[in-house]
């Protein structure tokens, strides 16, 4: 029976699970066309299970006391144990699909098997959907999105099996990953820069000090005692061209515009819930893996994160909020903070569990939620022969963070997904409405 030592970063994410916030990455694709699940299973086995051994391995305790966990080949591995077959109840619309995803996100993956599931969901209007649930210990969100997108094809459905693509080095995936988090653009495109950055200039040193001495987040409805039940929702498609037009008209970026809409919506939500805040601090993941190379077979975690303060004060006019968001993002770009965060996470994974718990509590006390912004394929893709109409996914959150927001663009449209704690934020659809209203105000600003 083959065993492999788990990296310190992977171990950190494995041990970070708690009943209120599971460290499971959830992503979903949907189509208005019926999906042949037998064909899809063959694609999953060829392009995911056979190419990346982690999907055949389970996490086990080390045989040496106090050492990190290990990956062990599952001798009883059967992919059927990881597949779930579901038919949505009537009316089988977007609300029914969101309710189903919500019902699954708080469920623990079987620790005696490899830590992943795929749910084949029938009865979604005239089409189908596919939900992927993969533990963060296997890989970070950017790497797993590359894996999931490797299951799709770019051209006509008839070309499905003519050539099995390399799942980590196609043009569409490379473009997706290279653009992957607007905050870390410099680091994402040139990850080797961070080594030199760490020793340069006062500004870089200031960011490291900033990370260390951030004050705790203020009390609000966005964090507190979390429960296992999570609620998810996502917006109707937003034309990407409209968001680009706002960015061009205001001299900002798409990322600035979307984060401003989120900031304004959050600010209004906090006022309605009676806990207004001038700023809401969030974690923004940043990829640190070289993106011009295929993913390694062992996958793993290689990312850091930034803390970003979203300007949520209702005293700010929409134009002032956008200008302030742009200023804050520009200040962060190029900072070594993400590399420092990665080192801290690896250090926690190598430390005893008690030390890691203290570290997780420290970072969890700083941020209220997690925000990701991932540009996906620019052209439509096909999954097992069916055209994919939409994609969205959520990275998990640790500690007592009450919400996660995912901004994903695909085929000329954007979707904003919300994942909230049922106890802290029982109405994610309200926050969605407020964010869309703020985006409408930004359209007016651009004229």
N, C-alpha and C positions, 0 to 999 in steps of 0.2 A: 504494500500500500504506500503510494508516493505521498510525501509531505513536503511542503514548501513554507519557509518562514514568511510570515506576513510583514510587510513593510511597516515602519513606525506610523506613517500617515494613515495607512489602511487600518491598522490596529486602533488608532485614535477614533476613527469613524465607527468601527464596529462596537467599541465600548461606550460610545456616546448615546446609544439608544436609551430612551426612558419611556415609560408607559404613556406619557403625555405628548411626547414628540419623537416619533420613530424616525430613524435616519434612513428612510427609503425614498428613492427618487421615483416619482410617478410621472409618466408621460402618456399621451393618448393621441392617436390618429383616427380620423373619421372620413368616411366616403359616402356619397349619395348613391353609389353603385353597390350591388351585392359583392361580398368578398368570399373567395374560395378558401376556406380555412385549411383544407388539406394542402393546397399549394403553398399557403403562407407558412405552415409548419415545416414544409420542405425547405423553404427559403431561410427560416430561422435556424434550422439545423445546419444548413450548408454555410451560412454567412455569419452566424453568431456562435452557436454551440461548438462547431468543429474548428473555428478559427481562434477562439479565445477560451483557453482551458478553464478559466475561472468559472465558467457557466456549468462545468462538470464537477466542480470542487466545492466542498463545504468547509465552513470555518469551525475549527476544533481548538480546544485548549492545548497549550504546550505541554509536552511530557516533562518539561523542566519547570518546577515551581517558579512563579513570579516572572516568567518569560512571556513574550508576546504570543498571541494566538498563531495558528498555522493554517495553511490551506491543505486540505487532504482530499485526494480523489475519492469521489463517491462511487464505490464499487456496485451499488445498487441503482446507479443513475438511470432514470427513465424520463425522457422529456415530457411524457404524458402526465407525470406527476406535477408538472409545473404549468400545465395548461388548464384554464378554466373556461367553460362554455356557458354563455349567458344569453337569454333573450329578454330584452327590455319589456317592461309592462307597457300597456297602452297609456298614452298615445305614442310612445316611442320617440318623443321629440328631444330637443336639446336639454330641456329641464329634466327629463327622465334620465338622460345620459349623465348629466351633472350629478343627479341624486345617486346614481349607481357608483360613480367614481368617489363621491363623498363617503359612501358606505364602506369603501374598501381601503381608503388611505390610512385609517387608524388600526388596521389589522396587521398582526405580527406575521412575518414570513417564517416558515417552518425552519427552526435552527438546525434540524437534523438532515437538511437537504441543502443543496446550493441555493443561495439567497436571491432568488428571482422567480417571477411569475409573468405569464402572458395571459390576458383575458380576451377571448374572442367573443365579441358582443354583437349579437344579431338583433334585428327588429328596430334598428335606428332609422326611422322614416323608411325609405326604400333601400337603404344601404346598410352599412355595418361600421363598427369601430373596433379598435384594438388598444387595450390598455397594457402598458408595460410597467411592472413594479420591480425595481432592482435596488439592492442595498448599496448604500454609499461606500461600503468597504470594498466593493468590487472595482469601482472607478468613480471619478468625479463626474459632474453633470455634463461638462463639455464632451468628455470622452464617450460617455454613454449616449449622448445625442448623436455623435458620429457613428456609433455602433448601430443605433436604431435607424438612422438614415441610410445606413449601408444595406438595409433590407429593401429599400425602394429602388426603382429604376427611373432613368430620366426620359427615355424615349417612349415610343409606342408600346402598348402592352404586349404586342406580338413579339417583341424583342426580349421578353422576360428572361429566358434561359439561354440566349445565344452566347452570352459571355458573363461569367460570374465576376463581378467587379472586386477589386481589392477594397475591403470595407473601410479603409482608413486613409486612402491616398487618391481618391478621385477628385476631379476639379470641384464638383459641387460641394463635397464635404470640406475640402481645403478652404474654399471661399467662405463657407459657413463658419468654420472654426477660426479662421484668421480675423474675421470681423467680430468674433464672439463677445463681448462685453465692452460696451462703449467706453467705460471708465478706464479700462486697461489697454486701450488701443496700442500704445507704444510698447507695453510689455508683451501683449499678445502677439504682435507681429515680429518683435525682436526680443525673445525672452532672454537671450544672453546679455542684453544690456543691463539687466538688474545687478549683475555682479559688479560692474564698474560703477553703477549708480550709488551703491551702498557707501562708497567711500568719498563721494564728491560733494562739495557744496554744503552750506549751512542748511539750505532748504531740505535736503534729504535727511539730515540729522534731526531736523525739526519734526519731520513726519514720523520718525521712529519714536521720538519723545511723545508726540501727539498720540500715537497708538497706546503707549504705556500708561499715560496719565489721563486718558479720557474719563470724564466724570460718569457716574452711573446714569442710565436713562431715567427720566422723570416718570413718576407713576401715572398711568393712564389706562384706558380700556384696551390698549394694544398689547399689554403683557401682564402676566400674573400667574395664577394657578391654572395651568393648562390641563385639558382632558384629552382622552384618546380620540374622541370624535372630531373630525375635521370636515369643513364644508368647502366645496369648490364650485366656482362658477367662472365663466369666461365670456368676453364681450362678443357681439356679432363682429364680422370682419370690418376693419377700418381701412379705407383705401390708403395705401402707402404713399401714393402721389400727393394726397392732401397734406399728409404730415411733412413730406419733403418740401411742399410749397410753403408751409408755415416756417420751417427752418430756414429756407432761402430768404424769405421775406423779412426775417428778423435777425439774420446773421448768426444763427445758432446751428445746432445739429439736431438730427432726428432724436437722438438720445436725450438731449436737453429738453426738447418739446414733450416727449412722453413722460419724463421724470417730473416736469413741471405740472403736467396734467395730474399725475399721481399725487404730487405734493398738495396741489389745491384741493383735490378730492379728499385726501386724508384730513386736511385742515378742516373742511366742512363737516366731515364725519365726526371728528373729535368735538367740534362745537355742539353738534346734535346730541352727542353722548355725554356732554357735560364735563369733558376734560380737555379744553383747548390747550394747544401747545404751539410755541413759535417755531419749533424744529422737531423733526422726528428722525432719529438716527437709525440707519439701516446698514446691513452688510451687503456688499456687492462682490460676488465671486469673480476672480480673475484667473484665466488659464495661464500656466507657466510652462506648459509642455511645448517643445519644438513642434511647429505645425506644418513644416515642410517634409515631415517624415511619417511613415505609417505608424499607427498605434502599436505599441509592443503587445505581444500575445498575452502577457500577464496583466495588461491594463493598469489598474492602480490609480492613486490620487496624486496629482501634481498641480496644485492650484493654491492660490492665496486669496486674500480678500481685502477690500477697503471698507472702512467705516465712512459713510457719507451722511451728512445732515441735510435732510429735505426741508426746504423753507415752507412751513405749513401755516404761518401766521395769516389770519384773515385780514390783517391790516395792510397786507401787500396787494397792490393792484396786479392784474394778470401779467402785464408787461414787466413790472418790477420783479415779480416772482421768476419769470423766465430769465431775466438778466442775472439775477442772483444765482439761479441754478446753473447757468452757463459759467459764471465766475467760479463757483465751487468745483465744478467738474474740471475746468481747466487747471485749477490749482493742484488737483490730485494727480493728473496725468503725468506719467514719468516718475512718480514717487516709488521708492523701494518698499513701501509699506506692505504690499502684497507678498513680497519675498520674505519679509520678516514674519508675517502671519503664517506662511507655510512652514518656516522653521519652527515657530512656536508649536504648531499643530503636530509636527513630527516629534518634537521634544516631548509633548504630552503623551503621544502614543508609545514612546519608549519608557515612560515613567510608570510607577505603580498606579493602579486604578484610582486610589485615593487622591493622588496628585493630579491626575487627569480630571477628576470630578471638580477639584478646586479651580483648575484652569478653565474648564467649560463654564462653570458658574461665573468666573470673572468675565469671560467674553460675552456670555449670555446676558450679563447685567448691563452691558454697554449698548446693545442694539435691540430695537423693538421688532424687527422683521428682516426678511431677506428679499432682495430685488435682483432679478436677472433680466438681461436684455440680449437676446440671441437672434441675429439674422439667419433665417433658414434659406433653403433653395430659392433661387429667383424665378425658376420655371416650375411648372407642375411636375410632380413625381407620381409614380405608380407603386402601389403595394399589392403584390400578388395579382397584378393585372388590373386592379381598380384604381382609378384616379383619386389621389388623396385630396380632399377638400380643405382639411384643416389639421393643424398640429399644435399642441400646447403641452407644456410639462412644468413640473415644480420641483425645485431642489428642496430638501428637507431643512428644518431649522432646529437648533439645539436649545436646551435650557427652557426658558419660559417665554420665548418669542411667540407672539400671537398671530402673526400673519406672514404670508409669502406672496410676492407678485412676480409673475413671469410675463415678459413682453417678447413675443415671437413673431417674426415677419416671414411670410411665405407667399411666393407667386403673386407679388404685387399687393398683398394685404397684410395687415397686422391684427393680432389677437392679443388681448391682455387677459391673463388668467389670475384669479384670486384664490388663495387657499387660506382659510381662517380657522381659528379655534372656536368650536361651538360655544364654549363657555364665555370666552372673552368677546368674540365678534360674531354673534349669531345671525347676522344679516349681511353677508358679503355682497348680495345683489344691490344693497343700498350703496355700499362703497363704490361698486361698479357704476351705478347711475351717476354718482357725484364726479367720478373721474371722467366719464364721457361728457358731462356738462362742462367740466373745466376745459376739455379738449375743444369743445364747441366755442368757448370763449376765446381760446387761442386762435381758432380759425378767423374770428372777427378781428383779432389783433393784427393778423397778417394782411387783412384787407383783400 
